[in-house]
Amino acid sequence: MDLEPLQEIAELLEENRQLVLYGPPGTGKTYLAKHLAAELAGDSTDERVKLVQFHPSYAYEDFFEGYRP
């Protein structure tokens, strides 16, 4: 993958602290998310990176609508 889109994603994460990747299955969303998170965390062993995946029947808004920090 080219460096420019990765840099844009990293800048968005710094600004917003969260990011939702969406698209059809098999397009590399999980792969990108895990490796980018490990790189940003400075972790080559994936010990500091945890993956949270929503069930397909839930939308992002369904999950966070009732969340109160």
C-alpha positions as CSV (number, residue, x, y, z in Angstrom):
1,M,0.0,0.0,0.0
2,D,1.2,3.5,-0.8
3,L,2.5,5.6,2.1
4,E,0.2,8.6,1.5
5,P,-3.1,6.9,2.3
6,L,-1.5,5.3,5.5
7,Q,-0.3,8.7,6.6
8,E,-3.8,10.2,6.1
9,I,-5.3,7.4,8.2
10,A,-2.7,8.0,10.9
11,E,-3.5,11.7,10.9
12,L,-7.2,11.0,11.2
13,L,-6.6,8.7,14.1
14,E,-4.6,11.4,15.9
15,E,-7.3,14.0,15.3
16,N,-10.4,11.9,16.1
17,R,-9.0,9.0,18.3
18,Q,-11.3,6.5,16.5
19,L,-11.9,5.3,13.0
20,V,-14.4,2.9,11.5
21,L,-13.3,1.0,8.4
22,Y,-16.1,-0.4,6.3
23,G,-16.4,-2.1,3.0
24,P,-17.1,-5.5,1.5
25,P,-15.5,-8.6,3.0
26,G,-12.0,-9.6,1.9
27,T,-10.7,-6.1,1.1
28,G,-8.1,-6.0,3.9
29,K,-9.8,-3.8,6.5
30,T,-8.8,-6.1,9.4
31,Y,-5.3,-6.6,8.1
32,L,-4.8,-2.8,7.7
33,A,-6.3,-2.0,11.1
34,K,-4.2,-4.6,13.0
35,H,-0.9,-3.7,11.4
36,L,-1.4,0.0,11.5
37,A,-2.4,-0.2,15.2
38,A,0.7,-2.2,16.0
39,E,2.9,0.2,14.1
40,L,1.4,3.3,15.9
41,A,1.7,1.5,19.2
42,G,5.3,0.7,18.6
43,D,4.5,-3.0,19.1
44,S,5.9,-5.7,16.8
45,T,4.4,-8.6,18.8
46,D,0.8,-7.5,18.8
47,E,0.6,-7.7,22.6
48,R,-0.7,-4.2,23.0
49,V,-3.2,-4.3,20.1
50,K,-6.7,-5.8,20.6
51,L,-9.3,-6.2,17.9
52,V,-12.9,-5.4,18.4
53,Q,-15.3,-6.5,15.7
54,F,-19.0,-5.7,15.6
55,H,-21.5,-8.4,14.6
56,P,-22.8,-7.8,11.1
57,S,-26.3,-7.2,12.5
58,Y,-25.1,-4.2,14.5
59,A,-24.3,-0.8,13.2
60,Y,-21.8,1.5,14.9
61,E,-24.5,3.7,16.1
62,D,-26.4,0.8,17.8
63,F,-23.3,0.1,19.9
64,F,-22.4,3.6,21.0
65,E,-25.9,5.0,21.3
66,G,-26.2,3.8,24.9
67,Y,-22.5,4.1,25.8
68,R,-21.9,6.7,28.5
69,P,-18.3,7.5,29.5
